[in-house]
Each structure stands twice: as C-alpha cells, then as structure tokens.
Amino acid sequence: MKKYLFVSAMLCAAMMSASAHASDGTEPDRVQRWAALSHRIFGAAPLSPAGPAVTLDMPAQADDAAVVPLTLRIDPAIHAVGVDVIIDDNPSPVAAKIHFGPAADPTLIKLQVRIDGFTNVHAVARTADGRLLETSRFVKAAGGCSGPVGLGGDDPMLNIGAMKMRFDPVPQPDGAAEATLLIRHPNYNGMQFDPVTQGYKPARYIDKTNIQYDGRTVLSMETDISISSNPEISFLYRKVKDGAFDVRIADTRGGSWNHVFPADR
Amino acid sequence: MARVSSAHATRRTMLAGGLCACCLPRAGFSASSFRMQEVAPGIFLRRGLDADATPDNADAIANIGFIVGKKAVLVTDSGGSLPDGQWLKTEIRRVTKLPIGYVVLSHVHPDHIFGACAFLNEAPEFIGHHKLPDALHIRGAFYRKKLSDEIGAADVGPLVTPTRVIGPEGGTLDLGGRRITLRAHGTAHTTCDLSFLDHQTRTLFPADLLFVRRVPALDGSLSGWLKELGTLETPDAVALVPGHGPPLVTPEAIAPLRRYLETLRDETRLAIRNGRSLDQAIDTVAAGERGNWTLFDSYNARNVTEAYKELEWE
C-alpha cells in the first residue's frame, strides 16, 4: 500500500492521463476489471446480485468529483455484518470496509468519496451466513483525487481531528434516528501538489473509525484514500435514554482522536 | 471528429495570418459572438459566451479586453485559450501600436489565464494576486490537461505565471496619464481574486467577483465572497466589468449576485440545521434561483457542495 501511494504521488500527472484512459474504457473492460478486482478482494467466494436488498445511490454525473455523495441502503432482513465500497478505477479502489456492530441499523449509510475518472462503483454486503451481495453504479466524474484540499482557503491541517455530530431532527419512518459524524481531516491521498515543497503532500488519511453508542458498537470502518477530505458519515441508530456516542479515529501518521458526544436532546 | 480538427487548423492558420475571428465562418468564433466594443474612452471589451469550454468556442467564455493609456496598453484579462488570446492581441493591434505593458491574470480559472501565452512575445508584466502563484502550482497542470481534453491540445499553450504579484497592500500602474489601482482580495470566488480600478473613467474590473446573469461558480469561500462583494460597492466606481455577462454594468448589477449568494448561504444553513444530507441539499438549495441564471444546472449543485462543506462547520 505504502509503495503504491508513493508511486501514485510520483506519477500524478501520468495518472491523470490514465484516468482519462479509464473514461474511454468500454463496458466489457469494466466487467473484466471488476472480475479481477473482486477476485483480489474477496478471493474465490462467489458474488451474487443483491437485487433490492442492497441499493447504492450516487449522482450519475458528479458535480464535484472530490466530494461525491454516496448513499447505501441495506435491507435488515439479509442480516448484513458489513459492506465494502469499491471504486473500481480509483488509484486505490477499496474506499471503505464497514463492519456493523450490535447497535447498527444498516438501513442507511451515507459517505462522501473522491472519484478520479469515469468508473463503476461497487457495494458488496457481507451477510452473517457468508453470502456476498453486490450492486453497482456507473459514475461520471474526473479529477477528484488530485483536487485541492481545504475549506475556503484555510490551512487544511487546521483543527485536524476536530469532530462534530449532527442529528437529523426528523426520525425515520420506522423510528430510527439518523446521525452524521463530521471529521476535520485533510485526508491527503498523496496526490495533492504542495507549492511550498514543490512536491506532493505525503499521504495522511484516516484509516480507522469506530463509533459506539450507549457502550455498544454501531459500526467500525477501515477507510482508504478515496474518502473525501473533511470526511463525514451518516448512519442510523436506535435512541436510548441518555445514550452517548463515543467516536475513535486513527490516521496513517499515528494521529488518533477520541470524542464523546452526549445524548442528543 | 476529423472535420472539426481541420476546421480548427484553418482558424488557427488564419489567426496566425492576422485575420480576425469575425471573418471566419465558425459557429463559435463568429462575428456576432465576438465583437470588441469601446465601452468607455480607451476601454475595449469583448463579451464572453455564456457557455462552457468546447472545441467550437475555444473557451472564449470570459469577458476580456484592454485599456489604452498614452504610453502603454493593459490587458484586462487574457482569455481562455491560445486562439482567444491571439484574437485579443489582434484586436489590440487594430486600435493601437503602443506596447502591451501589462496583462492582468485576474484569478486561477482557466477561462481567464490560458490566453496569456499569446502575449509572451510582447514581454509584458503579468500581474496577479500574491496567492495566484500557489494556486497555479496546485492546479495549473490539472487545468491545462482538462482544457486540452475539452478544446483540443493544439489550442492550449503554456501556463503563464505572474511576473509581478499584488499583496494585501495593493498596487498602482501608470499606463501614461492613466492610473490603475489594484486590489488583492481575501478568499472569495477563489483564493486569488484581483480587481482593479481605472481612475480616468471610474470603471472597476472585479473579474469573477461579479457574475451577471451567468450563474456564479463558488470556488473559495461563501462568507468571504459576501464580504468582498461589499468592497465592489465603492463611490470610486460608476461602472463595473463583470467576469461574465454584459461587459459593462452599473453597481445595481451586484444585487442579484448578492441575493444568489445569500440564498445559497441561508438555504444551505437551513438544510444543515434540518438534518438534510449533502445529496438532499443539492436537490433543493437555491432551486428558486434557477430561472434567474444561465448555466444554473451546470454549477448550482457544485456551489451547494462547496457551501455545505464550508457552513456545516460553523
């Protein structure tokens, strides 16, 4: 992985042309790519179409390739233990591996990702009985991986590790509540040019996130360089009296942060 | 495809031969679209197309032009491609033989900077915001590649970086009996917006700090832009030259942009407060502004994304 990032940083310009190539790829190319990629990730285990049990919503054409919203909906009836998000043609395709804990409600997950070129995006749910259920979307976007990082010209490292939890005041139809965790972190992926050093910012991104509620794990997540800077994740939970969130994150440069969010209202 | 590129070569050949684009039977570079107008004494402007970059229009989408003093010419913005800059240079030479002393690079966006290479042989001072060199380092290569994909590599020349930068203290130029003062703005439309005032005609050139009728593109800071808009309303200026839209407007033209940016801010804040996620906000925020702007659907969603990521940390 480290070596790959180094190479990707060194060949940033070359990769832009590589992603332009990807955008010229035909559907058979993409099918072949996914066959190889899924074999690398899941081994010989067979993948089957998820049908309506797992849906993945993304804009067909991303307006901001560095912040592409992604919505996953998983039917609780399939007893998913986790879900993987794979952006086939990104420099490092596995964007997130999410593991559901005992407090999870997999009905709704939202993330924001970077997309480097035209690509299929796959979601693969892992079920308790060992099945792999896949679904995919084709997304047109370009340049999201090398795009600049930062908010309104602020130093992207400002307040690194700061977190915020936002609660949707409107409950889901079934009574579940939606929360969104926001994290300040540049998530440097090794592809952002640094005008000061005339080189590329070394990769530094959040690779581990763990969210607990009322002492039980909602989800834990391993993430890679395809997650947008200042990442956020939305998820569902079942409110309990005085339940509090405990969030732990760690990045690839040894940074780690822990925030406790008191119960909402 | 082959027909398009050969038509391109023809246009370039004719431009190189000194013929203006208005003589050419090209859909994009046509007489009606490209006319240099003297909008005030010594100020010549070309209205950019309300479009995105295509091979047909050679990215000639920004308002560009020049100011003639007694000793020198200032290029107000260079254009969006090599042929766009070459066309501008040809237009200047139809009006004056004075040296082209200054070329303003108003900010980092491609439609304003990729015409600059057409002026390299005139050896002017290329003038930009003190943060423009950083922005060009970060994005220049990316923009160059993207523009080449959009309009064809043959129409994209080298990236030009400023030879003189303007800091927070501002700067002054003398075109010969004609004083220009420059201002480097805080992060607004982008991180590197430069504006300038022609004192003789009291005309302000805010470039893309002011969009008129074409939907604005937010690429810096929403709150910063609203703040910097205030600096455009100055008694020193009776007329303004927006980066996009009609080439010359009165200060009243600032109001619709302020309304759009305030709507974007207020409705994004409301969406965040109501727990709307980014994808939901994109579908609803500022939707009521759709009828007021050209290219609304191409840029509003991106603006909402920028605003959302900025404001959710308030």
Contacts between the chains, C-beta under 8 A, distances in Angstrom:
chain1	res1	chain2	res2	distance
A	13	B	141	6.0
A	13	B	145	7.5
A	16	B	142	6.9
A	16	B	145	5.5
A	17	B	145	7.4
A	20	B	145	7.9
A	20	B	149	6.5
A	57	B	279	7.4
A	59	B	279	7.5
A	59	B	282	7.9
A	59	B	301	7.9
A	63	B	282	7.3
A	63	B	301	3.9
A	63	B	302	4.2
A	63	B	305	6.3
A	64	B	301	7.7
A	64	B	302	5.0
A	64	B	305	4.4
A	64	B	306	7.2
A	67	B	278	7.3
A	67	B	305	5.2
A	67	B	309	6.4
A	69	B	277	7.0
A	69	B	278	4.7
A	69	B	279	4.0
A	69	B	282	7.4
A	71	B	277	7.8
A	71	B	279	6.3
A	110	B	277	5.4
A	110	B	278	7.9
A	110	B	279	7.5
A	112	B	278	6.6
A	142	B	146	7.4
A	143	B	142	6.1
A	143	B	146	6.8
A	146	B	142	6.0
A	147	B	142	7.8
A	148	B	138	5.4
A	148	B	139	6.5
A	151	B	221	7.8
A	151	B	309	6.3
A	151	B	310	5.6
A	151	B	313	6.9
A	152	B	187	5.5
A	152	B	220	6.2
A	152	B	221	3.2
A	152	B	222	7.6
A	152	B	223	7.4
A	152	B	224	6.0
A	152	B	310	5.4
A	153	B	131	7.9
A	153	B	187	3.6
A	153	B	191	4.3
A	153	B	220	6.0
A	153	B	221	6.1
A	153	B	224	7.4
A	164	B	312	7.6
A	164	B	313	7.0
A	166	B	272	7.2
A	166	B	275	6.7
A	166	B	312	7.3
A	167	B	275	6.6
A	168	B	274	7.8
A	168	B	275	3.0
A	169	B	274	6.5
A	169	B	275	5.4
A	170	B	274	7.4
A	170	B	275	6.3
A	178	B	275	6.6
A	180	B	275	7.7
A	180	B	277	6.9
A	182	B	312	6.1
A	182	B	313	7.1
A	184	B	313	7.3
A	192	B	138	7.4
A	193	B	137	6.1
A	193	B	138	5.1
A	193	B	141	7.8
A	195	B	133	7.2
A	195	B	134	4.3
A	195	B	137	3.8
A	195	B	138	6.0
A	198	B	137	7.6
A	230	B	309	6.3
A	230	B	313	7.8
A	232	B	312	7.9
A	234	B	277	5.7
